[in-house]
Amino acid sequence: METVFWLVVMVPCSLLITGIGVYAWRRKEPMWFWSGITVKKEEITDVRAYNRANGILWIVFSLIYWAGTVVGVFHPGAAGIVIAAGTFVGVPLLIFGYRRIEAKYRVR
């Protein structure tokens, strides 16, 4: 029963983060990163490449959650550690990665 509960919680969470990546990748307008802040098309040199880079960033981040989902089926305690450590390290890397993407594609 514990495994079913774990999957019911983790698969949608993992799908959500992967979905953000796919959404960013396919978007025609520039994808935003920070809540409440939009990025205008005129501010980005190559919207398609910018969105693709953002999509990859989120999809790679979602791998932490997919790994935790799989590990949780076999070792629930270890899965918590994978997700906690991955999030602790992953969120700052998301911010760092986005800032690099923004610097690369921002109109100067």
C-alpha positions in Angstrom: 0.0 0.0 0.0 2.9 2.3 0.8 4.3 1.9 -2.7 0.9 2.7 -4.3 0.6 5.9 -2.2 4.2 6.9 -3.2 3.4 6.4 -6.9 0.1 8.3 -6.6 2.0 11.3 -5.1 5.3 11.2 -7.0 4.2 10.4 -10.6 2.0 13.5 -10.9 4.7 15.7 -9.2 7.3 14.4 -11.6 4.9 14.8 -14.6 4.2 18.4 -13.6 7.9 19.4 -13.6 8.5 17.5 -16.9 5.3 19.2 -18.3 6.8 22.6 -17.5 9.8 21.7 -19.5 7.8 20.5 -22.5 5.5 23.5 -22.2 8.6 25.8 -22.2 10.2 24.0 -25.1 7.0 24.3 -27.3 6.0 27.9 -26.4 6.0 30.5 -29.1 6.4 33.4 -26.8 9.4 33.6 -24.4 9.1 31.4 -21.3 9.3 33.1 -18.0 11.1 31.8 -14.9 10.2 34.0 -12.0 6.6 34.1 -10.9 4.9 37.3 -11.9 7.5 38.4 -14.3 7.0 38.1 -18.1 9.7 38.1 -20.7 8.9 40.1 -23.9 9.7 38.8 -27.3 11.7 42.0 -28.0 14.0 41.3 -25.1 15.2 37.9 -26.5 17.5 37.4 -29.5 16.3 33.9 -30.4 13.0 32.9 -28.7 13.0 29.4 -30.0 16.5 28.6 -28.7 15.7 30.4 -25.5 12.6 28.4 -24.9 14.3 25.1 -25.9 17.1 25.8 -23.3 14.5 26.6 -20.6 12.7 23.3 -21.5 15.8 21.3 -21.2 16.6 23.0 -17.9 13.2 21.9 -16.4 13.3 18.4 -18.0 16.7 17.8 -16.5 15.5 19.0 -13.1 12.5 16.7 -13.3 14.9 13.7 -13.5 15.6 14.1 -9.8 11.9 13.5 -9.1 11.7 10.6 -11.6 14.8 9.0 -9.9 13.1 9.5 -6.5 9.9 7.9 -7.8 11.8 4.8 -9.0 13.9 4.6 -5.9 10.8 5.0 -3.7 9.3 1.8 -5.1 12.2 -0.2 -3.7 13.6 1.9 -0.9 11.1 4.6 0.4 13.6 6.0 2.9 16.3 6.4 0.3 13.8 8.1 -2.0 13.2 10.9 0.5 16.9 11.5 0.6 17.3 11.5 -3.2 14.5 14.1 -3.5 15.5 16.3 -0.6 19.2 16.3 -1.6 18.3 16.7 -5.3 16.0 19.6 -4.6 18.4 21.3 -2.2 21.1 21.2 -4.9 18.8 21.4 -7.9 16.9 24.6 -7.1 20.0 26.8 -6.9 21.2 25.1 -10.1 17.9 25.9 -11.8 18.4 29.6 -10.8 22.0 29.5 -12.0 21.1 27.8 -15.2 18.3 30.2 -16.0 20.5 33.2 -15.4 23.0 31.8 -17.9 20.2 31.2 -20.4 18.9 34.7 -19.9 22.4 36.2 -20.3 23.0 34.3 -23.5 19.7 35.2 -25.2 18.9 38.6 -23.7 19.1 41.6 -26.1 21.9 43.9 -25.0 
